[in-house]
């Protein structure tokens, strides 16, 4: 999974769950916690993401943000993310663009 795909999956996870830990994301995407921290840094430049330290800390959507009701089901997004890994070239690029657009609205 490329960085952009992982970041969109992280954003989509946040839209569905509103709160997640770095450790959970690192395990889910088989990357280091440092990689997840960098992904969150990049995402938070565009999206309303907050991080909190401590026992109940983690990554969360800003309290004021309400995702749209037109987001895909979790299984649908997972399917698209798996499919893009099987594609190559222009087809993969087009599907990445679609995933990115879908992720923006969540």
Biopython code that builds the backbone (N, CA, C, O; Angstrom):
import numpy as np
from Bio.PDB.StructureBuilder import StructureBuilder

atoms = [
    (1, "UNK", "N", (0.847, -1.175, 0.000)),
    (1, "UNK", "CA", (0.000, 0.000, 0.000)),
    (1, "UNK", "C", (0.894, 1.240, 0.000)),
    (1, "UNK", "O", (1.809, 1.365, 0.814)),
    (2, "UNK", "N", (0.615, 2.134, -0.911)),
    (2, "UNK", "CA", (1.391, 3.366, -0.984)),
    (2, "UNK", "C", (0.934, 4.352, 0.081)),
    (2, "UNK", "O", (-0.138, 4.201, 0.667)),
    (3, "UNK", "N", (1.756, 5.358, 0.319)),
    (3, "UNK", "CA", (1.472, 6.330, 1.381)),
    (3, "UNK", "C", (0.126, 7.012, 1.183)),
    (3, "UNK", "O", (-0.630, 7.161, 2.144)),
    (4, "UNK", "N", (-0.190, 7.426, -0.032)),
    (4, "UNK", "CA", (-1.454, 8.129, -0.270)),
    (4, "UNK", "C", (-2.650, 7.228, 0.035)),
    (4, "UNK", "O", (-3.653, 7.685, 0.583)),
    (5, "UNK", "N", (-2.542, 5.967, -0.316)),
    (5, "UNK", "CA", (-3.625, 5.025, -0.043)),
    (5, "UNK", "C", (-3.778, 4.820, 1.465)),
    (5, "UNK", "O", (-4.890, 4.798, 1.992)),
    (6, "UNK", "N", (-2.644, 4.670, 2.145)),
    (6, "UNK", "CA", (-2.680, 4.487, 3.595)),
    (6, "UNK", "C", (-3.272, 5.712, 4.276)),
    (6, "UNK", "O", (-4.065, 5.583, 5.209)),
    (7, "UNK", "N", (-2.900, 6.880, 3.822)),
    (7, "UNK", "CA", (-3.419, 8.113, 4.427)),
    (7, "UNK", "C", (-4.923, 8.250, 4.221)),
    (7, "UNK", "O", (-5.640, 8.664, 5.131)),
    (8, "UNK", "N", (-5.399, 7.907, 3.035)),
    (8, "UNK", "CA", (-6.835, 7.975, 2.803)),
    (8, "UNK", "C", (-7.561, 6.938, 3.656)),
    (8, "UNK", "O", (-8.662, 7.194, 4.144)),
    (9, "UNK", "N", (-6.953, 5.782, 3.834)),
    (9, "UNK", "CA", (-7.552, 4.753, 4.690)),
    (9, "UNK", "C", (-7.586, 5.227, 6.138)),
    (9, "UNK", "O", (-8.566, 4.985, 6.843)),
    (10, "UNK", "N", (-6.533, 5.897, 6.587)),
    (10, "UNK", "CA", (-6.501, 6.452, 7.944)),
    (10, "UNK", "C", (-7.604, 7.493, 8.091)),
    (10, "UNK", "O", (-8.346, 7.476, 9.073)),
    (11, "UNK", "N", (-7.716, 8.397, 7.126)),
    (11, "UNK", "CA", (-8.755, 9.428, 7.179)),
    (11, "UNK", "C", (-10.139, 8.786, 7.228)),
    (11, "UNK", "O", (-10.998, 9.209, 8.002)),
    (12, "UNK", "N", (-10.349, 7.779, 6.412)),
    (12, "UNK", "CA", (-11.638, 7.108, 6.372)),
    (12, "UNK", "C", (-11.914, 6.416, 7.706)),
    (12, "UNK", "O", (-13.045, 6.437, 8.193)),
    (13, "UNK", "N", (-10.903, 5.813, 8.290)),
    (13, "UNK", "CA", (-11.047, 5.192, 9.610)),
    (13, "UNK", "C", (-11.465, 6.230, 10.642)),
    (13, "UNK", "O", (-12.351, 5.976, 11.458)),
    (14, "UNK", "N", (-10.834, 7.391, 10.610)),
    (14, "UNK", "CA", (-11.192, 8.454, 11.542)),
    (14, "UNK", "C", (-12.630, 8.928, 11.331)),
    (14, "UNK", "O", (-13.338, 9.223, 12.294)),
    (15, "UNK", "N", (-13.053, 8.997, 10.089)),
    (15, "UNK", "CA", (-14.430, 9.413, 9.814)),
    (15, "UNK", "C", (-15.431, 8.417, 10.386)),
    (15, "UNK", "O", (-16.501, 8.809, 10.852)),
    (16, "UNK", "N", (-15.093, 7.143, 10.354)),
    (16, "UNK", "CA", (-15.992, 6.118, 10.871)),
    (16, "UNK", "C", (-15.922, 5.995, 12.385)),
    (16, "UNK", "O", (-16.951, 5.861, 13.047)),
    (17, "UNK", "N", (-14.697, 6.039, 12.943)),
    (17, "UNK", "CA", (-14.527, 5.747, 14.362)),
    (17, "UNK", "C", (-14.345, 6.991, 15.225)),
    (17, "UNK", "O", (-14.595, 6.947, 16.429)),
    (18, "UNK", "N", (-13.916, 8.091, 14.628)),
    (18, "UNK", "CA", (-13.655, 9.380, 15.290)),
    (18, "UNK", "C", (-12.421, 9.363, 16.180)),
    (18, "UNK", "O", (-11.859, 10.428, 16.436)),
    (19, "UNK", "N", (-11.973, 8.218, 16.660)),
    (19, "UNK", "CA", (-10.810, 8.145, 17.541)),
    (19, "UNK", "C", (-10.080, 6.828, 17.299)),
    (19, "UNK", "O", (-10.706, 5.777, 17.164)),
    (20, "UNK", "N", (-8.769, 6.892, 17.247)),
    (20, "UNK", "CA", (-7.951, 5.699, 17.052)),
    (20, "UNK", "C", (-6.563, 5.979, 17.624)),
    (20, "UNK", "O", (-6.169, 7.138, 17.750)),
    (21, "UNK", "N", (-5.834, 4.945, 17.965)),
    (21, "UNK", "CA", (-4.484, 5.142, 18.489)),
    (21, "UNK", "C", (-3.450, 4.924, 17.394)),
    (21, "UNK", "O", (-3.711, 4.262, 16.390)),
    (22, "UNK", "N", (-2.292, 5.487, 17.610)),
    (22, "UNK", "CA", (-1.183, 5.298, 16.675)),
    (22, "UNK", "C", (-0.806, 3.826, 16.605)),
    (22, "UNK", "O", (-0.548, 3.295, 15.525)),
    (23, "UNK", "N", (-0.776, 3.173, 17.754)),
    (23, "UNK", "CA", (-0.420, 1.749, 17.790)),
    (23, "UNK", "C", (-1.404, 0.912, 16.978)),
    (23, "UNK", "O", (-0.998, -0.002, 16.260)),
    (24, "UNK", "N", (-2.693, 1.219, 17.087)),
    (24, "UNK", "CA", (-3.700, 0.474, 16.316)),
    (24, "UNK", "C", (-3.479, 0.651, 14.815)),
    (24, "UNK", "O", (-3.532, -0.315, 14.053)),
    (25, "UNK", "N", (-3.234, 1.882, 14.401)),
    (25, "UNK", "CA", (-3.015, 2.143, 12.974)),
    (25, "UNK", "C", (-1.719, 1.501, 12.482)),
    (25, "UNK", "O", (-1.683, 0.935, 11.390)),
    (26, "UNK", "N", (-0.668, 1.585, 13.273)),
    (26, "UNK", "CA", (0.610, 0.983, 12.879)),
    (26, "UNK", "C", (0.443, -0.523, 12.680)),
    (26, "UNK", "O", (0.969, -1.090, 11.722)),
    (27, "UNK", "N", (-0.285, -1.161, 13.580)),
    (27, "UNK", "CA", (-0.529, -2.593, 13.443)),
    (27, "UNK", "C", (-1.394, -2.924, 12.246)),
    (27, "UNK", "O", (-1.127, -3.885, 11.524)),
    (28, "UNK", "N", (-2.423, -2.136, 12.035)),
    (28, "UNK", "CA", (-3.348, -2.379, 10.927)),
    (28, "UNK", "C", (-2.660, -2.270, 9.574)),
    (28, "UNK", "O", (-2.936, -3.060, 8.671)),
    (29, "UNK", "N", (-1.765, -1.297, 9.427)),
    (29, "UNK", "CA", (-1.121, -1.062, 8.131)),
    (29, "UNK", "C", (0.313, -1.580, 8.071)),
    (29, "UNK", "O", (1.020, -1.352, 7.089)),
    (30, "UNK", "N", (0.738, -2.277, 9.125)),
    (30, "UNK", "CA", (2.046, -2.920, 9.151)),
    (30, "UNK", "C", (3.187, -1.939, 8.862)),
    (30, "UNK", "O", (4.086, -2.214, 8.068)),
    (31, "UNK", "N", (3.119, -0.787, 9.535)),
    (31, "UNK", "CA", (4.170, 0.223, 9.438)),
    (31, "UNK", "C", (4.556, 0.641, 10.852)),
    (31, "UNK", "O", (3.911, 0.242, 11.822)),
    (32, "UNK", "N", (5.591, 1.432, 10.963)),
    (32, "UNK", "CA", (6.049, 1.874, 12.276)),
    (32, "UNK", "C", (5.159, 3.001, 12.816)),
    (32, "UNK", "O", (4.504, 3.702, 12.044)),
    (33, "UNK", "N", (5.138, 3.173, 14.139)),
    (33, "UNK", "CA", (4.416, 4.317, 14.706)),
    (33, "UNK", "C", (4.933, 5.645, 14.159)),
    (33, "UNK", "O", (4.165, 6.594, 14.005)),
    (34, "UNK", "N", (6.213, 5.715, 13.869)),
    (34, "UNK", "CA", (6.772, 6.943, 13.303)),
    (34, "UNK", "C", (6.141, 7.262, 11.939)),
    (34, "UNK", "O", (5.847, 8.419, 11.638)),
    (35, "UNK", "N", (5.940, 6.233, 11.132)),
    (35, "UNK", "CA", (5.303, 6.426, 9.828)),
    (35, "UNK", "C", (3.880, 6.950, 10.004)),
    (35, "UNK", "O", (3.450, 7.844, 9.275)),
    (36, "UNK", "N", (3.153, 6.398, 10.965)),
    (36, "UNK", "CA", (1.791, 6.853, 11.230)),
    (36, "UNK", "C", (1.804, 8.306, 11.702)),
    (36, "UNK", "O", (0.963, 9.102, 11.286)),
    (37, "UNK", "N", (2.750, 8.650, 12.564)),
    (37, "UNK", "CA", (2.836, 10.044, 13.028)),
    (37, "UNK", "C", (3.056, 10.992, 11.850)),
    (37, "UNK", "O", (2.457, 12.066, 11.793)),
    (38, "UNK", "N", (3.914, 10.594, 10.914)),
    (38, "UNK", "CA", (4.152, 11.430, 9.739)),
    (38, "UNK", "C", (2.881, 11.517, 8.883)),
    (38, "UNK", "O", (2.531, 12.590, 8.393)),
    (39, "UNK", "N", (2.196, 10.385, 8.709)),
    (39, "UNK", "CA", (0.942, 10.397, 7.951)),
    (39, "UNK", "C", (-0.063, 11.359, 8.576)),
    (39, "UNK", "O", (-0.727, 12.117, 7.870)),
    (40, "UNK", "N", (-0.170, 11.326, 9.899)),
    (40, "UNK", "CA", (-1.104, 12.210, 10.603)),
    (40, "UNK", "C", (-0.688, 13.664, 10.435)),
    (40, "UNK", "O", (-1.533, 14.543, 10.268)),
    (41, "UNK", "N", (0.609, 13.911, 10.479)),
    (41, "UNK", "CA", (1.098, 15.282, 10.266)),
    (41, "UNK", "C", (0.680, 15.787, 8.889)),
    (41, "UNK", "O", (0.220, 16.921, 8.754)),
    (42, "UNK", "N", (0.838, 14.954, 7.878)),
    (42, "UNK", "CA", (0.460, 15.336, 6.519)),
    (42, "UNK", "C", (-1.055, 15.529, 6.422)),
    (42, "UNK", "O", (-1.515, 16.529, 5.870)),
    (43, "UNK", "N", (-1.821, 14.598, 6.944)),
    (43, "UNK", "CA", (-3.284, 14.694, 6.886)),
    (43, "UNK", "C", (-3.819, 15.911, 7.624)),
    (43, "UNK", "O", (-4.774, 16.545, 7.176)),
    (44, "UNK", "N", (-3.204, 16.237, 8.756)),
    (44, "UNK", "CA", (-3.723, 17.350, 9.562)),
    (44, "UNK", "C", (-3.506, 18.705, 8.907)),
    (44, "UNK", "O", (-4.043, 19.705, 9.384)),
    (45, "UNK", "N", (-2.738, 18.766, 7.832)),
    (45, "UNK", "CA", (-2.590, 20.014, 7.075)),
    (45, "UNK", "C", (-3.847, 20.318, 6.269)),
    (45, "UNK", "O", (-4.087, 21.465, 5.890)),
    (46, "UNK", "N", (-4.646, 19.288, 6.009)),
    (46, "UNK", "CA", (-5.848, 19.442, 5.190)),
    (46, "UNK", "C", (-7.128, 19.143, 5.958)),
    (46, "UNK", "O", (-8.162, 19.765, 5.715)),
    (47, "UNK", "N", (-7.060, 18.207, 6.869)),
    (47, "UNK", "CA", (-8.255, 17.722, 7.557)),
    (47, "UNK", "C", (-8.245, 18.110, 9.031)),
    (47, "UNK", "O", (-7.181, 18.341, 9.605)),
    (48, "UNK", "N", (-9.435, 18.184, 9.653)),
    (48, "UNK", "CA", (-9.547, 18.586, 11.068)),
    (48, "UNK", "C", (-9.208, 17.434, 12.018)),
    (48, "UNK", "O", (-10.088, 16.843, 12.643)),
    (49, "UNK", "N", (-7.926, 17.135, 12.107)),
    (49, "UNK", "CA", (-7.438, 16.037, 12.938)),
    (49, "UNK", "C", (-6.697, 16.614, 14.136)),
    (49, "UNK", "O", (-5.913, 17.555, 14.011)),
    (50, "UNK", "N", (-6.963, 16.034, 15.289)),
    (50, "UNK", "CA", (-6.284, 16.443, 16.521)),
    (50, "UNK", "C", (-5.552, 15.246, 17.105)),
    (50, "UNK", "O", (-5.983, 14.104, 16.945)),
    (51, "UNK", "N", (-4.451, 15.512, 17.777)),
    (51, "UNK", "CA", (-3.739, 14.458, 18.490)),
    (51, "UNK", "C", (-3.682, 14.841, 19.958)),
    (51, "UNK", "O", (-3.564, 16.014, 20.313)),
    (52, "UNK", "N", (-3.767, 13.834, 20.790)),
    (52, "UNK", "CA", (-3.710, 14.051, 22.231)),
    (52, "UNK", "C", (-2.821, 12.996, 22.851)),
    (52, "UNK", "O", (-2.903, 11.815, 22.514)),
    (53, "UNK", "N", (-1.975, 13.436, 23.755)),
    (53, "UNK", "CA", (-1.074, 12.517, 24.448)),
    (53, "UNK", "C", (-1.757, 11.979, 25.700)),
    (53, "UNK", "O", (-2.776, 12.510, 26.142)),
    (54, "UNK", "N", (-1.195, 10.939, 26.254)),
    (54, "UNK", "CA", (-1.699, 10.423, 27.521)),
    (54, "UNK", "C", (-2.457, 9.124, 27.371)),
    (54, "UNK", "O", (-2.594, 8.582, 26.274)),
    (55, "UNK", "N", (-2.947, 8.637, 28.498)),
    (55, "UNK", "CA", (-3.634, 7.346, 28.540)),
    (55, "UNK", "C", (-4.834, 7.289, 27.594)),
    (55, "UNK", "O", (-5.032, 6.285, 26.909)),
    (56, "UNK", "N", (-5.621, 8.334, 27.551)),
    (56, "UNK", "CA", (-6.793, 8.374, 26.671)),
    (56, "UNK", "C", (-6.520, 9.155, 25.397)),
    (56, "UNK", "O", (-7.446, 9.596, 24.717)),
    (57, "UNK", "N", (-5.262, 9.321, 25.084)),
    (57, "UNK", "CA", (-4.886, 10.090, 23.913)),
    (57, "UNK", "C", (-5.016, 9.292, 22.637)),
    (57, "UNK", "O", (-5.542, 8.179, 22.618)),
    (58, "UNK", "N", (-4.532, 9.880, 21.596)),
    (58, "UNK", "CA", (-4.577, 9.239, 20.292)),
    (58, "UNK", "C", (-4.874, 10.266, 19.228)),
    (58, "UNK", "O", (-4.579, 11.452, 19.372)),
    (59, "UNK", "N", (-5.453, 9.787, 18.177)),
    (59, "UNK", "CA", (-5.781, 10.624, 17.029)),
    (59, "UNK", "C", (-7.293, 10.674, 16.938)),
    (59, "UNK", "O", (-7.967, 9.651, 17.055)),
    (60, "UNK", "N", (-7.822, 11.870, 16.730)),
    (60, "UNK", "CA", (-9.272, 12.004, 16.657)),
    (60, "UNK", "C", (-9.655, 13.118, 15.705)),
    (60, "UNK", "O", (-8.858, 14.001, 15.390)),
    (61, "UNK", "N", (-10.891, 13.050, 15.259)),
    (61, "UNK", "CA", (-11.450, 14.156, 14.490)),
    (61, "UNK", "C", (-11.777, 15.280, 15.457)),
    (61, "UNK", "O", (-12.139, 15.029, 16.607)),
    (62, "UNK", "N", (-11.655, 16.494, 15.005)),
    (62, "UNK", "CA", (-12.048, 17.640, 15.823)),
    (62, "UNK", "C", (-13.517, 17.480, 16.211)),
    (62, "UNK", "O", (-14.336, 17.026, 15.413)),
    (63, "UNK", "N", (-13.832, 17.859, 17.437)),
    (63, "UNK", "CA", (-15.196, 17.687, 17.940)),
    (63, "UNK", "C", (-16.242, 18.382, 17.072)),
    (63, "UNK", "O", (-17.364, 17.892, 16.944)),
    (64, "UNK", "N", (-15.889, 19.508, 16.481)),
    (64, "UNK", "CA", (-16.852, 20.273, 15.694)),
    (64, "UNK", "C", (-17.130, 19.663, 14.324)),
    (64, "UNK", "O", (-18.127, 20.007, 13.688)),
    (65, "UNK", "N", (-16.258, 18.756, 13.857)),
    (65, "UNK", "CA", (-16.391, 18.231, 12.499)),
    (65, "UNK", "C", (-17.383, 17.078, 12.448)),
    (65, "UNK", "O", (-17.303, 16.139, 13.240)),
    (66, "UNK", "N", (-18.319, 17.160, 11.509)),
    (66, "UNK", "CA", (-19.281, 16.094, 11.283)),
    (66, "UNK", "C", (-19.128, 15.586, 9.851)),
    (66, "UNK", "O", (-19.410, 16.315, 8.900)),
    (67, "UNK", "N", (-18.683, 14.341, 9.693)),
    (67, "UNK", "CA", (-18.539, 13.791, 8.337)),
    (67, "UNK", "C", (-19.878, 13.754, 7.610)),
    (67, "UNK", "O", (-20.936, 13.666, 8.233)),
    (68, "UNK", "N", (-19.815, 13.823, 6.295)),
    (68, "UNK", "CA", (-21.028, 13.727, 5.489)),
    (68, "UNK", "C", (-21.658, 12.357, 5.620)),
    (68, "UNK", "O", (-21.010, 11.399, 6.040)),
    (69, "UNK", "N", (-22.906, 12.273, 5.263)),
    (69, "UNK", "CA", (-23.615, 10.999, 5.364)),
    (69, "UNK", "C", (-23.449, 10.138, 4.122)),
    (69, "UNK", "O", (-23.984, 9.032, 4.051)),
    (70, "UNK", "N", (-22.709, 10.645, 3.142)),
    (70, "UNK", "CA", (-22.595, 9.928, 1.880)),
    (70, "UNK", "C", (-21.286, 9.153, 1.751)),
    (70, "UNK", "O", (-20.825, 8.904, 0.637)),
    (71, "UNK", "N", (-20.684, 8.771, 2.869)),
    (71, "UNK", "CA", (-19.436, 8.028, 2.795)),
    (71, "UNK", "C", (-19.724, 6.566, 2.504)),
    (71, "UNK", "O", (-20.821, 6.069, 2.758)),
    (72, "UNK", "N", (-18.732, 5.895, 1.972)),
    (72, "UNK", "CA", (-18.878, 4.482, 1.663)),
    (72, "UNK", "C", (-18.920, 3.647, 2.931)),
    (72, "UNK", "O", (-18.455, 4.067, 3.990)),
    (73, "UNK", "N", (-19.480, 2.473, 2.802)),
    (73, "UNK", "CA", (-19.409, 1.496, 3.883)),
    (73, "UNK", "C", (-17.942, 1.088, 4.037)),
    (73, "UNK", "O", (-17.175, 1.165, 3.078)),
    (74, "UNK", "N", (-17.557, 0.663, 5.211)),
    (74, "UNK", "CA", (-16.169, 0.256, 5.475)),
    (74, "UNK", "C", (-15.722, -0.831, 4.507)),
    (74, "UNK", "O", (-14.601, -0.790, 4.001)),
    (75, "UNK", "N", (-16.582, -1.790, 4.251)),
    (75, "UNK", "CA", (-16.236, -2.890, 3.349)),
    (75, "UNK", "C", (-16.004, -2.391, 1.923)),
    (75, "UNK", "O", (-15.154, -2.919, 1.205)),
    (76, "UNK", "N", (-16.763, -1.375, 1.520)),
    (76, "UNK", "CA", (-16.605, -0.829, 0.179)),
    (76, "UNK", "C", (-15.254, -0.131, 0.025)),
    (76, "UNK", "O", (-14.569, -0.318, -0.981)),
    (77, "UNK", "N", (-14.871, 0.671, 1.019)),
    (77, "UNK", "CA", (-13.579, 1.348, 0.950)),
    (77, "UNK", "C", (-12.447, 0.332, 1.023)),
    (77, "UNK", "O", (-11.462, 0.459, 0.296)),
    (78, "UNK", "N", (-12.566, -0.660, 1.875)),
    (78, "UNK", "CA", (-11.541, -1.706, 1.963)),
    (78, "UNK", "C", (-11.381, -2.410, 0.621)),
    (78, "UNK", "O", (-10.263, -2.720, 0.209)),
    (79, "UNK", "N", (-12.495, -2.663, -0.062)),
    (79, "UNK", "CA", (-12.451, -3.296, -1.372)),
    (79, "UNK", "C", (-11.668, -2.437, -2.369)),
    (79, "UNK", "O", (-10.818, -2.950, -3.097)),
    (80, "UNK", "N", (-11.949, -1.153, -2.400)),
    (80, "UNK", "CA", (-11.237, -0.256, -3.315)),
    (80, "UNK", "C", (-9.742, -0.203, -2.993)),
    (80, "UNK", "O", (-8.911, -0.191, -3.901)),
    (81, "UNK", "N", (-9.406, -0.170, -1.721)),
    (81, "UNK", "CA", (-8.002, -0.120, -1.332)),
    (81, "UNK", "C", (-7.267, -1.413, -1.705)),
    (81, "UNK", "O", (-6.096, -1.377, -2.080)),
    (82, "UNK", "N", (-7.950, -2.540, -1.601)),
    (82, "UNK", "CA", (-7.342, -3.808, -2.027)),
    (82, "UNK", "C", (-7.220, -3.867, -3.549)),
    (82, "UNK", "O", (-6.220, -4.349, -4.081)),
    (83, "UNK", "N", (-8.224, -3.383, -4.228)),
    (83, "UNK", "CA", (-8.226, -3.409, -5.692)),
    (83, "UNK", "C", (-7.097, -2.569, -6.276)),
    (83, "UNK", "O", (-6.456, -2.989, -7.239)),
    (84, "UNK", "N", (-6.841, -1.395, -5.715)),
    (84, "UNK", "CA", (-5.807, -0.522, -6.270)),
    (84, "UNK", "C", (-4.432, -1.175, -6.184)),
    (84, "UNK", "O", (-3.557, -0.871, -6.994)),
    (85, "UNK", "N", (-4.229, -2.052, -5.232)),
    (85, "UNK", "CA", (-2.944, -2.742, -5.118)),
    (85, "UNK", "C", (-2.737, -3.756, -6.231)),
    (85, "UNK", "O", (-1.601, -4.137, -6.514)),
    (86, "UNK", "N", (-3.816, -4.198, -6.866)),
    (86, "UNK", "CA", (-3.733, -5.180, -7.954)),
    (86, "UNK", "C", (-3.548, -4.526, -9.327)),
    (86, "UNK", "O", (-3.172, -5.182, -10.298)),
    (87, "UNK", "N", (-3.818, -3.234, -9.382)),
    (87, "UNK", "CA", (-3.736, -2.522, -10.652)),
    (87, "UNK", "C", (-2.349, -1.923, -10.852)),
    (87, "UNK", "O", (-1.564, -1.801, -9.912)),
    (88, "UNK", "N", (-2.069, -1.553, -12.093)),
    (88, "UNK", "CA", (-0.795, -0.928, -12.417)),
    (88, "UNK", "C", (-1.029, 0.259, -13.337)),
    (88, "UNK", "O", (-2.082, 0.385, -13.962)),
    (89, "UNK", "N", (-0.045, 1.108, -13.407)),
    (89, "UNK", "CA", (-0.045, 2.205, -14.364)),
    (89, "UNK", "C", (-1.192, 3.174, -14.209)),
    (89, "UNK", "O", (-1.555, 3.578, -13.104)),
    (90, "UNK", "N", (-1.765, 3.544, -15.370)),
    (90, "UNK", "CA", (-2.825, 4.547, -15.410)),
    (90, "UNK", "C", (-4.077, 4.108, -14.656)),
    (90, "UNK", "O", (-4.740, 4.931, -14.025)),
    (91, "UNK", "N", (-4.402, 2.826, -14.717)),
    (91, "UNK", "CA", (-5.588, 2.340, -14.010)),
    (91, "UNK", "C", (-5.428, 2.520, -12.499)),
    (91, "UNK", "O", (-6.362, 2.940, -11.817)),
    (92, "UNK", "N", (-4.254, 2.203, -11.989)),
    (92, "UNK", "CA", (-3.989, 2.379, -10.556)),
    (92, "UNK", "C", (-4.055, 3.856, -10.186)),
    (92, "UNK", "O", (-4.613, 4.213, -9.149)),
    (93, "UNK", "N", (-3.493, 4.705, -11.022)),
    (93, "UNK", "CA", (-3.507, 6.148, -10.756)),
    (93, "UNK", "C", (-4.940, 6.686, -10.739)),
    (93, "UNK", "O", (-5.290, 7.501, -9.885)),
    (94, "UNK", "N", (-5.758, 6.230, -11.676)),
    (94, "UNK", "CA", (-7.148, 6.689, -11.718)),
    (94, "UNK", "C", (-7.919, 6.250, -10.484)),
    (94, "UNK", "O", (-8.693, 7.026, -9.923)),
    (95, "UNK", "N", (-7.713, 5.011, -10.058)),
    (95, "UNK", "CA", (-8.419, 4.542, -8.869)),
    (95, "UNK", "C", (-7.918, 5.255, -7.618)),
    (95, "UNK", "O", (-8.708, 5.533, -6.716)),
    (96, "UNK", "N", (-6.627, 5.557, -7.545)),
    (96, "UNK", "CA", (-6.105, 6.341, -6.417)),
    (96, "UNK", "C", (-6.772, 7.721, -6.358)),
    (96, "UNK", "O", (-7.105, 8.210, -5.279)),
    (97, "UNK", "N", (-6.963, 8.339, -7.525)),
    (97, "UNK", "CA", (-7.642, 9.637, -7.570)),
    (97, "UNK", "C", (-9.082, 9.520, -7.067)),
    (97, "UNK", "O", (-9.561, 10.388, -6.337)),
    (98, "UNK", "N", (-9.763, 8.456, -7.456)),
    (98, "UNK", "CA", (-11.134, 8.236, -7.001)),
    (98, "UNK", "C", (-11.176, 8.040, -5.498)),
    (98, "UNK", "O", (-12.022, 8.620, -4.819)),
    (99, "UNK", "N", (-10.278, 7.234, -4.977)),
    (99, "UNK", "CA", (-10.216, 6.996, -3.532)),
    (99, "UNK", "C", (-9.948, 8.300, -2.803)),
    (99, "UNK", "O", (-10.549, 8.576, -1.765)),
    (100, "UNK", "N", (-9.050, 9.095, -3.345)),
    (100, "UNK", "CA", (-8.739, 10.377, -2.731)),
    (100, "UNK", "C", (-9.969, 11.287, -2.696)),
    (100, "UNK", "O", (-10.235, 11.927, -1.679)),
    (101, "UNK", "N", (-10.702, 11.347, -3.775)),
    (101, "UNK", "CA", (-11.915, 12.168, -3.821)),
    (101, "UNK", "C", (-12.982, 11.662, -2.858)),
    (101, "UNK", "O", (-13.664, 12.455, -2.209)),
    (102, "UNK", "N", (-13.125, 10.365, -2.766)),
    (102, "UNK", "CA", (-14.104, 9.790, -1.841)),
    (102, "UNK", "C", (-13.724, 10.081, -0.402)),
    (102, "UNK", "O", (-14.589, 10.338, 0.435)),
    (103, "UNK", "N", (-12.437, 10.041, -0.115)),
    (103, "UNK", "CA", (-11.970, 10.288, 1.232)),
    (103, "UNK", "C", (-12.143, 11.733, 1.675)),
    (103, "UNK", "O", (-12.320, 11.996, 2.864)),
    (104, "UNK", "N", (-12.095, 12.668, 0.741)),
    (104, "UNK", "CA", (-12.221, 14.084, 1.090)),
    (104, "UNK", "C", (-13.586, 14.425, 1.627)),
    (104, "UNK", "O", (-13.723, 15.307, 2.476)),
    (105, "UNK", "N", (-14.590, 13.740, 1.144)),
    (105, "UNK", "CA", (-15.944, 14.087, 1.558)),
    (105, "UNK", "C", (-16.390, 13.454, 2.848)),
    (105, "UNK", "O", (-17.440, 13.815, 3.379)),
    (106, "UNK", "N", (-15.631, 12.529, 3.361)),
    (106, "UNK", "CA", (-16.139, 11.801, 4.522)),
    (106, "UNK", "C", (-16.207, 12.738, 5.688)),
    (106, "UNK", "O", (-16.610, 12.337, 6.780)),
]
sb = StructureBuilder()
sb.init_structure("model")
sb.init_model(0)
sb.init_chain("A")
sb.init_seg("    ")
for serial, (resi, resn, name, xyz) in enumerate(atoms, 1):
    if name == "N":
        sb.init_residue(resn, " ", resi, " ")
    sb.init_atom(name, np.array(xyz, "f"), 0.0, 1.0, " ", f" {name:<3s}", serial, name[0])
structure = sb.get_structure()
